[in-house]
Amino acid sequence: MAATAVRYLRSVGAPTSTGPAPVDPLPRPDLRAVTEDERAPVDPAEFRRVLGHFASGVTLVTAHDPGDGDGAPGSAAGFACQSFASLSLDPPMVAFMVARTSTTWPRIARAGAFCVNVLGASQEALCRSFAVSGADKFAGVAYEPAPMTGSPLLGGVPAWIDCRIHAVHTGGDHLIVVGRVEALGASGTPNSADGDGPLLFHRGRFGRFESFSR
């Protein structure tokens, strides 16, 4: 009986499948570059001024540069970084942003790993020394190898995050570096740099945190 019904439907051109009817694909979008007259009229100086109202912590991102393979010995590398954030809990990941023109970034990339050193309020001078391009940033700075990657873990920092580079994405004139956390720690002791809170940066100036509650 069923076979007879199918033959009849086929003879009159009716669909015989019980599945969904075929759907025509949507038209492909036209892909094109953004033209100059479509760009947002944002002045770079105004961009910095407005975004400066967002207060951030301060970190030093460090790595052990293995060298370029031409016989040059390995050395410590690092730079001051405000653009740092936690990214994922499972798996544990963090991210930082670095200018594509940075001369330190290629050295961190060669290492394939880095350590984020979170600074305390008393470490402003240390931060400023790492913000100078071309100087020996590690002169007189005490550090030890981070436990998993060997990246420089600076003495006296209130917290640190030891990471391996997981991915790198482009973001305009910066790179977005994603790190997978291999180890981390915080001192939490009164004698450490966090005894008077974290080092903060706001509108071009350093400062400290003040709690509303005691």
C-alpha positions in Angstrom: 0.0 0.0 0.0 2.8 2.4 1.0 4.7 1.6 -2.2 1.6 2.3 -4.3 1.2 5.7 -2.6 4.8 6.6 -3.3 4.5 5.7 -7.0 1.4 7.8 -7.3 3.1 10.9 -5.6 6.1 10.5 -7.9 3.8 10.4 -11.0 2.1 13.7 -10.1 5.4 15.4 -9.2 4.7 15.6 -5.4 7.7 15.4 -3.0 8.0 12.0 -1.4 10.6 12.7 1.3 9.5 13.2 4.9 12.6 15.3 5.6 12.8 19.1 5.5 12.4 20.8 2.1 15.5 22.1 0.5 16.3 25.8 1.2 18.1 28.1 -1.1 21.4 29.4 0.4 21.5 33.0 1.5 23.4 35.3 -0.9 27.1 35.8 0.0 27.8 39.2 1.5 30.0 41.6 -0.4 33.4 42.0 1.3 35.2 45.2 0.9 37.7 47.4 2.7 36.5 50.3 4.9 37.0 53.6 3.1 38.5 56.7 4.7 35.1 58.5 4.8 33.6 55.7 6.9 36.3 55.8 9.6 35.2 57.2 13.0 36.6 60.7 13.4 38.5 60.0 16.6 41.5 62.2 17.3 44.4 60.1 18.8 45.0 62.6 21.6 41.3 62.7 22.5 41.3 58.9 22.5 44.1 58.8 25.0 42.6 61.5 27.1 39.2 59.8 27.4 40.6 56.3 27.9 42.9 57.7 30.6 39.9 58.0 32.9 40.0 54.2 33.2 42.3 53.4 36.1 44.4 50.2 35.8 46.9 48.3 37.7 50.5 48.1 36.6 52.6 45.0 35.7 56.0 44.1 34.4 55.9 41.4 31.7 59.2 39.5 31.7 60.8 36.7 29.7 64.1 34.9 29.3 65.1 35.6 25.7 67.1 32.6 24.5 68.9 34.6 21.9 68.6 34.8 18.1 70.4 31.6 17.4 73.6 33.3 16.1 75.6 32.6 19.2 74.3 35.5 21.3 73.8 34.5 24.9 70.3 34.5 26.4 69.2 37.4 28.5 66.3 38.8 30.5 63.7 40.9 28.7 60.7 42.9 29.9 58.5 45.9 29.7 56.0 47.9 31.8 52.4 46.9 30.9 49.0 48.4 32.0 47.0 46.5 29.3 46.8 43.3 31.2 43.7 41.3 32.2 42.5 37.9 33.3 40.8 36.1 30.4 39.6 32.6 31.2 39.1 30.4 34.3 38.9 27.1 32.6 41.5 26.7 31.2 43.3 29.5 33.2 44.4 32.2 30.7 45.4 35.8 30.9 46.1 38.4 28.2 48.2 41.5 27.6 48.5 44.0 24.8 51.8 45.2 23.4 52.5 47.7 20.6 53.5 46.1 17.3 56.5 48.5 17.3 57.8 47.1 20.6 61.5 46.0 20.5 60.9 43.8 23.6 58.0 41.8 22.2 60.2 39.8 19.6 62.3 38.7 22.5 59.3 37.6 24.5 58.0 35.8 21.4 61.3 33.9 21.0 61.0 32.8 24.6 57.5 31.5 24.0 56.7 32.2 27.7 56.4 35.1 30.1 55.8 36.1 33.7 53.4 38.9 34.7 54.8 40.7 37.8 52.0 42.6 39.5 53.5 45.8 41.1 52.8 47.2 44.5 52.4 50.9 45.3 56.0 51.2 46.6 57.4 50.0 43.2 56.8 53.1 41.1 60.5 53.6 40.5 60.9 50.0 39.3 58.0 50.5 36.9 59.6 53.7 35.5 62.9 51.9 35.0 61.2 49.3 32.8 59.4 51.9 30.8 62.7 53.3 29.4 63.6 52.0 26.0 67.1 50.8 25.3 68.3 50.8 29.0 69.5 47.8 31.0 66.1 47.3 32.7 67.4 44.5 35.0 70.4 46.3 36.3 70.3 46.0 40.1 67.0 44.2 40.0 66.7 41.0 42.1 64.8 38.2 40.4 64.7 34.4 40.2 63.4 32.0 37.6 59.6 31.5 37.6 58.9 27.8 38.5 57.5 26.6 35.2 58.9 28.7 32.4 62.1 30.2 33.9 60.9 33.7 33.1 62.2 36.4 35.5 60.1 36.6 38.7 61.0 39.9 40.3 61.7 40.1 44.0 59.2 41.8 46.2 56.2 41.8 43.8 52.9 41.1 45.6 51.7 38.7 42.9 53.0 36.9 39.8 51.6 34.7 36.9 53.8 32.3 35.0 52.6 31.6 31.5 53.3 30.1 28.1 52.2 31.9 25.0 48.9 30.3 23.8 47.9 32.6 20.9 48.7 36.0 19.4 46.0 38.1 17.7 46.3 41.4 15.8 44.4 44.4 17.2 45.1 47.5 15.1 48.5 48.9 16.1 48.8 46.4 19.0 49.1 42.7 19.5 46.8 40.7 21.8 48.9 38.0 23.5 47.1 35.2 25.2 49.0 33.2 27.8 48.1 29.9 29.4 48.8 30.0 33.1 51.2 27.4 34.3 51.8 28.6 37.8 51.0 31.7 39.9 51.3 33.0 43.4 50.8 36.0 45.8 52.8 36.9 48.8 50.0 38.4 50.9 52.5 39.3 53.7 52.8 42.6 55.5 56.5 42.9 54.5 55.8 42.7 50.8 55.1 45.5 48.3 51.4 44.9 48.6 51.4 46.1 52.2 50.3 49.5 51.0 48.2 48.3 48.1 48.7 47.9 44.4 50.4 50.4 42.1 47.7 52.2 40.0 47.8 54.3 36.9 45.2 57.0 36.1 45.2 59.9 33.7 49.0 59.8 33.3 49.9 59.6 37.0 50.7 56.8 39.4 48.7 56.4 42.6 47.6 53.9 45.2 44.4 52.2 46.2 42.3 53.4 49.1 39.5 51.2 50.4 36.1 52.7 51.3 35.7 50.1 54.1 38.1 49.1 56.8 
